[in-house]
């Protein structure tokens, strides 16, 4: 429980940062997917970019599975943020 309390201010900052514009988060995920395409999404069609939240979650899950430690951490952060913003207030 202690760990969750320590993380909550960080999540609140992220939600406030991206809550103003969902398109900012979508652009961040698109950039992250593009950066990790060669190592993590080698099986996806060339030029593939996720078009909706479901596809974004699948792409982020693939990056978690096939990426390095840094990519895994960032993919989890973006997944958590996307899920929180998708639920709404």
Biopython code that builds the backbone (N, CA, C, O; Angstrom):
import numpy as np
from Bio.PDB.StructureBuilder import StructureBuilder

atoms = [
    (1, "UNK", "N", (0.813, -1.188, 0.000)),
    (1, "UNK", "CA", (0.000, 0.000, 0.000)),
    (1, "UNK", "C", (0.862, 1.259, 0.000)),
    (1, "UNK", "O", (0.513, 2.258, -0.629)),
    (2, "UNK", "N", (1.972, 1.205, 0.700)),
    (2, "UNK", "CA", (2.884, 2.350, 0.765)),
    (2, "UNK", "C", (3.378, 2.727, -0.629)),
    (2, "UNK", "O", (3.474, 3.909, -0.960)),
    (3, "UNK", "N", (3.689, 1.727, -1.437)),
    (3, "UNK", "CA", (4.210, 1.983, -2.779)),
    (3, "UNK", "C", (3.177, 2.706, -3.644)),
    (3, "UNK", "O", (3.525, 3.607, -4.406)),
    (4, "UNK", "N", (1.923, 2.316, -3.527)),
    (4, "UNK", "CA", (0.875, 2.962, -4.315)),
    (4, "UNK", "C", (0.739, 4.433, -3.967)),
    (4, "UNK", "O", (0.522, 5.260, -4.853)),
    (5, "UNK", "N", (0.861, 4.768, -2.708)),
    (5, "UNK", "CA", (0.778, 6.167, -2.305)),
    (5, "UNK", "C", (1.932, 6.984, -2.879)),
    (5, "UNK", "O", (1.762, 8.155, -3.218)),
    (6, "UNK", "N", (3.090, 6.371, -2.984)),
    (6, "UNK", "CA", (4.254, 7.076, -3.525)),
    (6, "UNK", "C", (4.097, 7.336, -5.018)),
    (6, "UNK", "O", (4.617, 8.329, -5.528)),
    (7, "UNK", "N", (3.396, 6.468, -5.720)),
    (7, "UNK", "CA", (3.241, 6.587, -7.169)),
    (7, "UNK", "C", (2.094, 7.524, -7.533)),
    (7, "UNK", "O", (2.112, 8.122, -8.609)),
    (8, "UNK", "N", (1.114, 7.662, -6.677)),
    (8, "UNK", "CA", (-0.087, 8.434, -6.996)),
    (8, "UNK", "C", (0.189, 9.869, -7.445)),
    (8, "UNK", "O", (-0.412, 10.298, -8.430)),
    (9, "UNK", "N", (1.064, 10.644, -6.782)),
    (9, "UNK", "CA", (1.327, 12.012, -7.265)),
    (9, "UNK", "C", (1.890, 12.029, -8.689)),
    (9, "UNK", "O", (1.581, 12.925, -9.476)),
    (10, "UNK", "N", (2.705, 11.048, -9.006)),
    (10, "UNK", "CA", (3.276, 10.954, -10.350)),
    (10, "UNK", "C", (2.178, 10.722, -11.376)),
    (10, "UNK", "O", (2.159, 11.364, -12.426)),
    (11, "UNK", "N", (1.258, 9.799, -11.075)),
    (11, "UNK", "CA", (0.148, 9.538, -11.988)),
    (11, "UNK", "C", (-0.748, 10.755, -12.123)),
    (11, "UNK", "O", (-1.216, 11.065, -13.218)),
    (12, "UNK", "N", (-0.989, 11.446, -11.019)),
    (12, "UNK", "CA", (-1.811, 12.653, -11.088)),
    (12, "UNK", "C", (-1.181, 13.683, -12.014)),
    (12, "UNK", "O", (-1.883, 14.346, -12.779)),
    (13, "UNK", "N", (0.142, 13.821, -11.948)),
    (13, "UNK", "CA", (0.829, 14.748, -12.839)),
    (13, "UNK", "C", (0.666, 14.319, -14.290)),
    (13, "UNK", "O", (0.406, 15.151, -15.160)),
    (14, "UNK", "N", (0.819, 13.008, -14.558)),
    (14, "UNK", "CA", (0.667, 12.528, -15.928)),
    (14, "UNK", "C", (-0.747, 12.762, -16.450)),
    (14, "UNK", "O", (-0.931, 13.215, -17.580)),
    (15, "UNK", "N", (-1.723, 12.459, -15.639)),
    (15, "UNK", "CA", (-3.110, 12.637, -16.066)),
    (15, "UNK", "C", (-3.393, 14.110, -16.342)),
    (15, "UNK", "O", (-4.048, 14.439, -17.330)),
    (16, "UNK", "N", (-2.910, 14.990, -15.485)),
    (16, "UNK", "CA", (-3.107, 16.424, -15.712)),
    (16, "UNK", "C", (-2.395, 16.884, -16.976)),
    (16, "UNK", "O", (-2.906, 17.726, -17.713)),
    (17, "UNK", "N", (-1.209, 16.324, -17.223)),
    (17, "UNK", "CA", (-0.434, 16.705, -18.400)),
    (17, "UNK", "C", (-1.155, 16.335, -19.682)),
    (17, "UNK", "O", (-1.218, 17.139, -20.612)),
    (18, "UNK", "N", (-1.701, 15.123, -19.742)),
    (18, "UNK", "CA", (-2.314, 14.637, -20.970)),
    (18, "UNK", "C", (-3.830, 14.808, -21.014)),
    (18, "UNK", "O", (-4.434, 14.648, -22.075)),
    (19, "UNK", "N", (-4.450, 15.128, -19.892)),
    (19, "UNK", "CA", (-5.914, 15.213, -19.861)),
    (19, "UNK", "C", (-6.443, 16.327, -20.749)),
    (19, "UNK", "O", (-7.558, 16.231, -21.262)),
    (20, "UNK", "N", (-5.667, 17.373, -20.936)),
    (20, "UNK", "CA", (-6.124, 18.486, -21.757)),
    (20, "UNK", "C", (-6.293, 18.090, -23.214)),
    (20, "UNK", "O", (-7.134, 18.645, -23.921)),
    (21, "UNK", "N", (-5.495, 17.132, -23.660)),
    (21, "UNK", "CA", (-5.569, 16.753, -25.062)),
    (21, "UNK", "C", (-5.213, 15.282, -25.235)),
    (21, "UNK", "O", (-4.052, 14.892, -25.109)),
    (22, "UNK", "N", (-6.220, 14.478, -25.523)),
    (22, "UNK", "CA", (-5.993, 13.051, -25.772)),
    (22, "UNK", "C", (-5.108, 12.867, -26.988)),
    (22, "UNK", "O", (-4.370, 11.887, -27.084)),
    (23, "UNK", "N", (-5.180, 13.810, -27.919)),
    (23, "UNK", "CA", (-4.355, 13.701, -29.125)),
    (23, "UNK", "C", (-2.870, 13.805, -28.797)),
    (23, "UNK", "O", (-2.042, 13.238, -29.511)),
    (24, "UNK", "N", (-2.515, 14.525, -27.721)),
    (24, "UNK", "CA", (-1.110, 14.579, -27.297)),
    (24, "UNK", "C", (-0.617, 13.197, -26.875)),
    (24, "UNK", "O", (0.492, 12.790, -27.223)),
    (25, "UNK", "N", (-1.449, 12.484, -26.125)),
    (25, "UNK", "CA", (-1.087, 11.129, -25.709)),
    (25, "UNK", "C", (-1.004, 10.210, -26.919)),
    (25, "UNK", "O", (-0.083, 9.398, -27.020)),
    (26, "UNK", "N", (-1.951, 10.330, -27.831)),
    (26, "UNK", "CA", (-1.935, 9.505, -29.040)),
    (26, "UNK", "C", (-0.665, 9.758, -29.848)),
    (26, "UNK", "O", (-0.069, 8.821, -30.379)),
    (27, "UNK", "N", (-0.254, 11.012, -29.943)),
    (27, "UNK", "CA", (0.978, 11.349, -30.665)),
    (27, "UNK", "C", (2.201, 10.792, -29.945)),
    (27, "UNK", "O", (3.134, 10.315, -30.592)),
    (28, "UNK", "N", (2.208, 10.845, -28.626)),
    (28, "UNK", "CA", (3.312, 10.289, -27.838)),
    (28, "UNK", "C", (3.427, 8.781, -28.058)),
    (28, "UNK", "O", (4.529, 8.254, -28.214)),
    (29, "UNK", "N", (2.294, 8.095, -28.069)),
    (29, "UNK", "CA", (2.308, 6.645, -28.300)),
    (29, "UNK", "C", (2.761, 6.342, -29.720)),
    (29, "UNK", "O", (3.536, 5.410, -29.933)),
    (30, "UNK", "N", (2.291, 7.113, -30.694)),
    (30, "UNK", "CA", (2.712, 6.904, -32.083)),
    (30, "UNK", "C", (4.221, 7.074, -32.231)),
    (30, "UNK", "O", (4.870, 6.292, -32.927)),
    (31, "UNK", "N", (4.773, 8.081, -31.586)),
    (31, "UNK", "CA", (6.221, 8.307, -31.623)),
    (31, "UNK", "C", (6.968, 7.155, -30.957)),
    (31, "UNK", "O", (7.995, 6.699, -31.461)),
    (32, "UNK", "N", (6.451, 6.692, -29.832)),
    (32, "UNK", "CA", (7.075, 5.586, -29.110)),
    (32, "UNK", "C", (7.022, 4.297, -29.934)),
    (32, "UNK", "O", (7.995, 3.544, -29.966)),
    (33, "UNK", "N", (5.896, 4.041, -30.598)),
    (33, "UNK", "CA", (5.759, 2.858, -31.459)),
    (33, "UNK", "C", (6.758, 2.945, -32.603)),
    (33, "UNK", "O", (7.426, 1.961, -32.922)),
    (34, "UNK", "N", (6.864, 4.108, -33.218)),
    (34, "UNK", "CA", (7.806, 4.288, -34.335)),
    (34, "UNK", "C", (9.249, 4.050, -33.888)),
    (34, "UNK", "O", (10.031, 3.425, -34.604)),
    (35, "UNK", "N", (9.593, 4.547, -32.715)),
    (35, "UNK", "CA", (10.949, 4.390, -32.183)),
    (35, "UNK", "C", (11.288, 2.924, -31.934)),
    (35, "UNK", "O", (12.440, 2.524, -32.099)),
    (36, "UNK", "N", (10.306, 2.120, -31.541)),
    (36, "UNK", "CA", (10.544, 0.721, -31.183)),
    (36, "UNK", "C", (10.102, -0.271, -32.258)),
    (36, "UNK", "O", (10.049, -1.476, -32.012)),
    (37, "UNK", "N", (9.790, 0.230, -33.434)),
    (37, "UNK", "CA", (9.282, -0.624, -34.507)),
    (37, "UNK", "C", (10.247, -1.741, -34.907)),
    (37, "UNK", "O", (9.834, -2.897, -34.994)),
    (38, "UNK", "N", (11.484, -1.434, -35.144)),
    (38, "UNK", "CA", (12.438, -2.425, -35.658)),
    (38, "UNK", "C", (12.658, -3.576, -34.678)),
    (38, "UNK", "O", (12.724, -4.735, -35.089)),
    (39, "UNK", "N", (12.769, -3.268, -33.399)),
    (39, "UNK", "CA", (13.074, -4.306, -32.419)),
    (39, "UNK", "C", (11.817, -5.029, -31.927)),
    (39, "UNK", "O", (11.860, -6.235, -31.681)),
    (40, "UNK", "N", (10.714, -4.318, -31.781)),
    (40, "UNK", "CA", (9.548, -4.878, -31.093)),
    (40, "UNK", "C", (8.359, -5.185, -31.989)),
    (40, "UNK", "O", (7.543, -6.044, -31.656)),
    (41, "UNK", "N", (8.250, -4.506, -33.105)),
    (41, "UNK", "CA", (7.086, -4.687, -33.975)),
    (41, "UNK", "C", (7.512, -5.114, -35.379)),
    (41, "UNK", "O", (6.928, -4.681, -36.372)),
    (42, "UNK", "N", (8.525, -5.959, -35.451)),
    (42, "UNK", "CA", (9.058, -6.409, -36.729)),
    (42, "UNK", "C", (8.024, -7.178, -37.536)),
    (42, "UNK", "O", (8.145, -7.256, -38.759)),
    (43, "UNK", "N", (7.010, -7.747, -36.893)),
    (43, "UNK", "CA", (5.991, -8.555, -37.547)),
    (43, "UNK", "C", (4.846, -7.715, -38.111)),
    (43, "UNK", "O", (4.048, -8.212, -38.906)),
    (44, "UNK", "N", (4.760, -6.453, -37.709)),
    (44, "UNK", "CA", (3.677, -5.581, -38.172)),
    (44, "UNK", "C", (3.967, -5.095, -39.588)),
    (44, "UNK", "O", (5.128, -5.003, -39.987)),
    (45, "UNK", "N", (2.925, -4.785, -40.344)),
    (45, "UNK", "CA", (3.136, -4.265, -41.700)),
    (45, "UNK", "C", (3.954, -2.973, -41.675)),
    (45, "UNK", "O", (3.860, -2.178, -40.740)),
    (46, "UNK", "N", (4.746, -2.787, -42.710)),
    (46, "UNK", "CA", (5.573, -1.581, -42.798)),
    (46, "UNK", "C", (4.683, -0.334, -42.770)),
    (46, "UNK", "O", (3.687, -0.258, -43.489)),
    (47, "UNK", "N", (5.050, 0.630, -41.942)),
    (47, "UNK", "CA", (4.288, 1.860, -41.829)),
    (47, "UNK", "C", (3.074, 1.765, -40.920)),
    (47, "UNK", "O", (2.276, 2.701, -40.859)),
    (48, "UNK", "N", (2.920, 0.649, -40.212)),
    (48, "UNK", "CA", (1.764, 0.472, -39.328)),
    (48, "UNK", "C", (1.823, 1.424, -38.147)),
    (48, "UNK", "O", (2.840, 1.525, -37.461)),
    (49, "UNK", "N", (0.721, 2.119, -37.922)),
    (49, "UNK", "CA", (0.534, 2.930, -36.717)),
    (49, "UNK", "C", (-0.837, 2.593, -36.150)),
    (49, "UNK", "O", (-1.817, 2.538, -36.893)),
    (50, "UNK", "N", (-0.919, 2.367, -34.845)),
    (50, "UNK", "CA", (-2.219, 2.043, -34.255)),
    (50, "UNK", "C", (-3.223, 3.176, -34.464)),
    (50, "UNK", "O", (-2.906, 4.349, -34.267)),
    (51, "UNK", "N", (-4.438, 2.805, -34.867)),
    (51, "UNK", "CA", (-5.438, 3.804, -35.222)),
    (51, "UNK", "C", (-6.437, 4.105, -34.108)),
    (51, "UNK", "O", (-7.093, 5.147, -34.130)),
    (52, "UNK", "N", (-6.558, 3.202, -33.136)),
    (52, "UNK", "CA", (-7.507, 3.422, -32.042)),
    (52, "UNK", "C", (-6.894, 2.909, -30.741)),
    (52, "UNK", "O", (-5.792, 2.360, -30.739)),
    (53, "UNK", "N", (-7.610, 3.090, -29.647)),
    (53, "UNK", "CA", (-7.064, 2.726, -28.341)),
    (53, "UNK", "C", (-6.790, 1.229, -28.224)),
    (53, "UNK", "O", (-5.796, 0.837, -27.612)),
    (54, "UNK", "N", (-7.641, 0.392, -28.792)),
    (54, "UNK", "CA", (-7.426, -1.049, -28.731)),
    (54, "UNK", "C", (-6.123, -1.431, -29.444)),
    (54, "UNK", "O", (-5.342, -2.229, -28.927)),
    (55, "UNK", "N", (-5.894, -0.865, -30.621)),
    (55, "UNK", "CA", (-4.657, -1.138, -31.355)),
    (55, "UNK", "C", (-3.441, -0.576, -30.617)),
    (55, "UNK", "O", (-2.368, -1.179, -30.636)),
    (56, "UNK", "N", (-3.607, 0.565, -29.977)),
    (56, "UNK", "CA", (-2.504, 1.139, -29.197)),
    (56, "UNK", "C", (-2.123, 0.215, -28.047)),
    (56, "UNK", "O", (-0.939, 0.018, -27.772)),
    (57, "UNK", "N", (-3.117, -0.347, -27.379)),
    (57, "UNK", "CA", (-2.843, -1.269, -26.279)),
    (57, "UNK", "C", (-2.128, -2.527, -26.765)),
    (57, "UNK", "O", (-1.230, -3.027, -26.086)),
    (58, "UNK", "N", (-2.513, -3.042, -27.928)),
    (58, "UNK", "CA", (-1.849, -4.219, -28.489)),
    (58, "UNK", "C", (-0.402, -3.891, -28.842)),
    (58, "UNK", "O", (0.500, -4.679, -28.555)),
    (59, "UNK", "N", (-0.175, -2.740, -29.460)),
    (59, "UNK", "CA", (1.186, -2.336, -29.817)),
    (59, "UNK", "C", (2.050, -2.150, -28.578)),
    (59, "UNK", "O", (3.205, -2.576, -28.559)),
    (60, "UNK", "N", (1.508, -1.522, -27.550)),
    (60, "UNK", "CA", (2.263, -1.321, -26.306)),
    (60, "UNK", "C", (2.561, -2.653, -25.622)),
    (60, "UNK", "O", (3.641, -2.825, -25.056)),
    (61, "UNK", "N", (1.622, -3.593, -25.665)),
    (61, "UNK", "CA", (1.852, -4.923, -25.090)),
    (61, "UNK", "C", (2.962, -5.650, -25.844)),
    (61, "UNK", "O", (3.770, -6.348, -25.232)),
    (62, "UNK", "N", (3.009, -5.493, -27.156)),
    (62, "UNK", "CA", (4.078, -6.119, -27.947)),
    (62, "UNK", "C", (5.436, -5.514, -27.610)),
    (62, "UNK", "O", (6.443, -6.220, -27.557)),
    (63, "UNK", "N", (5.456, -4.215, -27.385)),
    (63, "UNK", "CA", (6.710, -3.560, -27.007)),
    (63, "UNK", "C", (7.144, -4.036, -25.623)),
    (63, "UNK", "O", (8.335, -4.229, -25.380)),
    (64, "UNK", "N", (6.192, -4.225, -24.722)),
    (64, "UNK", "CA", (6.531, -4.771, -23.399)),
    (64, "UNK", "C", (7.162, -6.151, -23.528)),
    (64, "UNK", "O", (8.144, -6.453, -22.850)),
    (65, "UNK", "N", (6.600, -6.990, -24.400)),
    (65, "UNK", "CA", (7.095, -8.360, -24.565)),
    (65, "UNK", "C", (8.458, -8.423, -25.246)),
    (65, "UNK", "O", (9.316, -9.209, -24.845)),
    (66, "UNK", "N", (8.659, -7.610, -26.263)),
    (66, "UNK", "CA", (9.848, -7.752, -27.106)),
    (66, "UNK", "C", (10.906, -6.679, -26.887)),
    (66, "UNK", "O", (11.990, -6.757, -27.466)),
    (67, "UNK", "N", (10.612, -5.684, -26.066)),
    (67, "UNK", "CA", (11.535, -4.568, -25.892)),
    (67, "UNK", "C", (12.549, -4.773, -24.786)),
    (67, "UNK", "O", (12.504, -5.759, -24.050)),
    (68, "UNK", "N", (13.459, -3.829, -24.685)),
    (68, "UNK", "CA", (14.425, -3.846, -23.595)),
    (68, "UNK", "C", (13.763, -3.297, -22.331)),
    (68, "UNK", "O", (12.583, -2.946, -22.338)),
    (69, "UNK", "N", (14.528, -3.230, -21.264)),
    (69, "UNK", "CA", (13.962, -2.821, -19.972)),
    (69, "UNK", "C", (13.374, -1.408, -20.012)),
    (69, "UNK", "O", (12.299, -1.161, -19.465)),
    (70, "UNK", "N", (14.073, -0.500, -20.654)),
    (70, "UNK", "CA", (13.591, 0.881, -20.741)),
    (70, "UNK", "C", (12.284, 0.963, -21.528)),
    (70, "UNK", "O", (11.358, 1.675, -21.138)),
    (71, "UNK", "N", (12.217, 0.233, -22.634)),
    (71, "UNK", "CA", (11.002, 0.216, -23.449)),
    (71, "UNK", "C", (9.849, -0.412, -22.675)),
    (71, "UNK", "O", (8.713, 0.055, -22.764)),
    (72, "UNK", "N", (10.134, -1.463, -21.921)),
    (72, "UNK", "CA", (9.110, -2.115, -21.120)),
    (72, "UNK", "C", (8.519, -1.134, -20.107)),
    (72, "UNK", "O", (7.299, -1.039, -19.970)),
    (73, "UNK", "N", (9.376, -0.412, -19.403)),
    (73, "UNK", "CA", (8.908, 0.544, -18.398)),
    (73, "UNK", "C", (8.056, 1.643, -19.035)),
    (73, "UNK", "O", (6.990, 1.985, -18.523)),
    (74, "UNK", "N", (8.523, 2.185, -20.135)),
    (74, "UNK", "CA", (7.781, 3.274, -20.797)),
    (74, "UNK", "C", (6.455, 2.768, -21.374)),
    (74, "UNK", "O", (5.446, 3.471, -21.320)),
    (75, "UNK", "N", (6.458, 1.551, -21.925)),
    (75, "UNK", "CA", (5.225, 0.980, -22.466)),
    (75, "UNK", "C", (4.198, 0.797, -21.355)),
    (75, "UNK", "O", (3.012, 1.055, -21.560)),
    (76, "UNK", "N", (4.639, 0.360, -20.193)),
    (76, "UNK", "CA", (3.709, 0.204, -19.066)),
    (76, "UNK", "C", (3.167, 1.548, -18.607)),
    (76, "UNK", "O", (1.985, 1.672, -18.285)),
    (77, "UNK", "N", (4.027, 2.548, -18.578)),
    (77, "UNK", "CA", (3.569, 3.889, -18.191)),
    (77, "UNK", "C", (2.494, 4.395, -19.154)),
    (77, "UNK", "O", (1.450, 4.893, -18.734)),
    (78, "UNK", "N", (2.770, 4.256, -20.447)),
    (78, "UNK", "CA", (1.819, 4.732, -21.451)),
    (78, "UNK", "C", (0.529, 3.920, -21.427)),
    (78, "UNK", "O", (-0.555, 4.474, -21.614)),
    (79, "UNK", "N", (0.636, 2.611, -21.197)),
    (79, "UNK", "CA", (-0.554, 1.765, -21.096)),
    (79, "UNK", "C", (-1.415, 2.195, -19.922)),
    (79, "UNK", "O", (-2.627, 2.359, -20.060)),
    (80, "UNK", "N", (-0.790, 2.377, -18.770)),
    (80, "UNK", "CA", (-1.535, 2.809, -17.584)),
    (80, "UNK", "C", (-2.216, 4.152, -17.822)),
    (80, "UNK", "O", (-3.379, 4.341, -17.466)),
    (81, "UNK", "N", (-1.492, 5.066, -18.418)),
    (81, "UNK", "CA", (-2.043, 6.389, -18.679)),
    (81, "UNK", "C", (-3.202, 6.314, -19.675)),
    (81, "UNK", "O", (-4.234, 6.956, -19.480)),
    (82, "UNK", "N", (-3.031, 5.537, -20.733)),
    (82, "UNK", "CA", (-4.089, 5.383, -21.729)),
    (82, "UNK", "C", (-5.342, 4.782, -21.099)),
    (82, "UNK", "O", (-6.455, 5.226, -21.379)),
    (83, "UNK", "N", (-5.163, 3.783, -20.259)),
    (83, "UNK", "CA", (-6.319, 3.171, -19.599)),
    (83, "UNK", "C", (-6.998, 4.150, -18.649)),
    (83, "UNK", "O", (-8.226, 4.194, -18.578)),
    (84, "UNK", "N", (-6.218, 4.923, -17.930)),
    (84, "UNK", "CA", (-6.810, 5.904, -17.006)),
    (84, "UNK", "C", (-7.573, 6.989, -17.751)),
    (84, "UNK", "O", (-8.661, 7.384, -17.333)),
    (85, "UNK", "N", (-7.007, 7.471, -18.853)),
    (85, "UNK", "CA", (-7.673, 8.528, -19.612)),
    (85, "UNK", "C", (-8.890, 7.990, -20.372)),
    (85, "UNK", "O", (-9.847, 8.726, -20.611)),
    (86, "UNK", "N", (-8.853, 6.732, -20.745)),
    (86, "UNK", "CA", (-9.978, 6.141, -21.472)),
    (86, "UNK", "C", (-11.195, 5.967, -20.590)),
    (86, "UNK", "O", (-12.328, 5.995, -21.072)),
    (87, "UNK", "N", (-10.963, 5.786, -19.293)),
    (87, "UNK", "CA", (-12.079, 5.610, -18.352)),
    (87, "UNK", "C", (-12.809, 6.913, -18.106)),
    (87, "UNK", "O", (-13.996, 6.908, -17.780)),
    (88, "UNK", "N", (-12.120, 8.023, -18.258)),
    (88, "UNK", "CA", (-12.746, 9.324, -18.014)),
    (88, "UNK", "C", (-12.769, 9.650, -16.539)),
    (88, "UNK", "O", (-12.305, 8.858, -15.718)),
    (89, "UNK", "N", (-13.311, 10.826, -16.188)),
    (89, "UNK", "CA", (-13.329, 11.242, -14.781)),
    (89, "UNK", "C", (-14.289, 10.425, -13.935)),
    (89, "UNK", "O", (-14.409, 10.663, -12.733)),
]
sb = StructureBuilder()
sb.init_structure("model")
sb.init_model(0)
sb.init_chain("A")
sb.init_seg("    ")
for serial, (resi, resn, name, xyz) in enumerate(atoms, 1):
    if name == "N":
        sb.init_residue(resn, " ", resi, " ")
    sb.init_atom(name, np.array(xyz, "f"), 0.0, 1.0, " ", f" {name:<3s}", serial, name[0])
structure = sb.get_structure()
